[in-house]
Amino acid sequence: MSQSEVDVQSLFAEEKVGWSGYVEWEKYPEKKAIATQILNTKKFTPIPEFQFVPLPNTNPILIGHRWKEYHEALGLKNIVDFSWKTVLEEKPDLLHVLDFPYNGETTREQLLLGKLTDNKYHFVRNHGGIPDIQEDVFELEIGGLVNKTVKLSLKDLKDPAKFPQAEVTVTLQCSGTRRIEQINEYPGDGDELINAPWGEGAIGTAVYRGVPLKKVLKLACGGVTPECKHLEFIGVDTYFKKNNVFNYAVSVPWRKVRNNEEVLLAWEMNGKPLPKSHGAPLRVVVTGYIGARSCKWVYRINALAEPSMGPVQAQEYLYFTSQIGKQNTKYSNGFSIQQMPVSSAIISPVNRQVIVHEGKITLKGWAYSGGGNWVERVEVSPDGGSVWYAVDQDDMTEKHYHAWRLWKIDVPVDAEGWLEFCVRTWDSSNNTEPTFVRSAWNWDLHVTSSCHRIKVYSVNKTRAATMKRLKELEARGEGIEPLSHPLEYQLEDTEEYLKACRAHPREPVC
């Protein structure tokens, strides 16, 4: 069956007034089957190769041709257009890693502005298009293994007389944060939804306001049945996997939902209504878990006996051993990533930066641990991991159960030339980070939790010879950079050269 043989505009039309960008797939297996038939008749732009070739120096870095074409084949181009329009309105200053589905990274300067990441700078990792759902017609369905199936309006959920509200400070992190380090050393799976080449900015912290899911299940549904072991979240966005089409679906264990305010149905972010790109009008916020579990635009919740069979849950976000790769990978031989491990990053200075200093170099960054563990200690090494200096507690932001700590430290540095700095974090359970990227490499390139490393060129002004050279350069109107640019004047005169070489001959005298 081809697109010409079916009226895709009618067959895959929006069915709810005020829900633009929403197509229901999960309730209509026959509709999903027709969509698959259409997709199987087409050839799509090949997945871009970006792991064995240099990344484009553009913004957006990568273009999601293939996923745009999927949507267009099913008559859903309006979703693509609205998504990019929304990105340009809400996130104009991010690093656009992938334009569709939108992946946007917070820049280094934006990350260090404060403990809370401003909504306009908070990273975005979307798996489909951005919908536009009017708040006054939105409703949330809850069913499955509950004692009472319900539909709740957003007005109901926001009513404190019906449900107790909560505010929680939460760091959300994509499990692909710092993936570029794995790619640069050991490339891996490229999957059809591009495993974005994230740097250190796929992380952000905000105060979310909403109602704990635990309370909604108890007060609205009369609780879950004894068979319930997992809660599935289904989002409005359309998702593709191997030419099959779905609504975005993930799940978390019931034991996680039971824990007080650790799973929130949120409508507010940093004191403001949720931006569209962050899941408005309602999203799930799962503290301490990978960001993929915090389903955006959630409209249905199912209580299940087993984890969701949605491809994002069952076939993706898997962690494999280093012996697993293209030659033998299966969905069943990796474990599902849920809680985020302890991790950290040096945000300033940047890799390969030349630093002129007076015996100390200032470093700044973030540190985080998931699962309710908090950051206890951050340590920085100026020699690749032999000597470590602890960040003073007064130079870190305060502790939170579910949020990062920003840090800064002045590291003593006597040596000059190329130095390798690295950072490691210890959390409240005494967990720390693997020393090298290789220790954490996995085929799907998730969870780069190894010590973050940068190389900087040290120029120590307390050294007499160095200070003399810097003054020479200044007198000539020049600087130490570009480092690789040869000096265009003699390094010493003949008399000085001969005096030194005669005092310390280069050949034995006898």
Secondary structure, DSSP 8 states (H G I E B T S, - for coil): --GGGS-HHHHT---STTEET----TT-HHHHHHHHHHHHT---------SSS---SSSSSB--HHHHHHHHHTT-HHHHHHHHHHHHHH-TTSEEEETTTTEEE--HHHHTT-SS--TTTS-EE-SS---EE-GGG-EEEEEESBSS-EEEEHHHHT-TTTS--EEEEEEEE-TTTTHHHHHHHS----TTTT-----S-SEEEEEEEEEEHHHHHHHHH--B-TT--EEEEEEEEEEEETTEEEEEEEEEEHHHHHSTTSEEEEEEETTEE--GGGTTT-EEEETTB-GGGS-SSEEEEEEESS---SHHHHTSSEE--TT-STTT--GGGSEE--B---EEEEEES-TT-EEEESSEEEEEEEEE--TT--EEEEEEESSSSSS-EE--GGGB----SSS-EEEEEEEE----EEEEEEEEEEETT-----SSHHHH--TT-----S-EEEEEEEEETTSHHHHHHHHHHHHTT--S-STTS--SS-SS-HHHHHHHHHHS-SS---
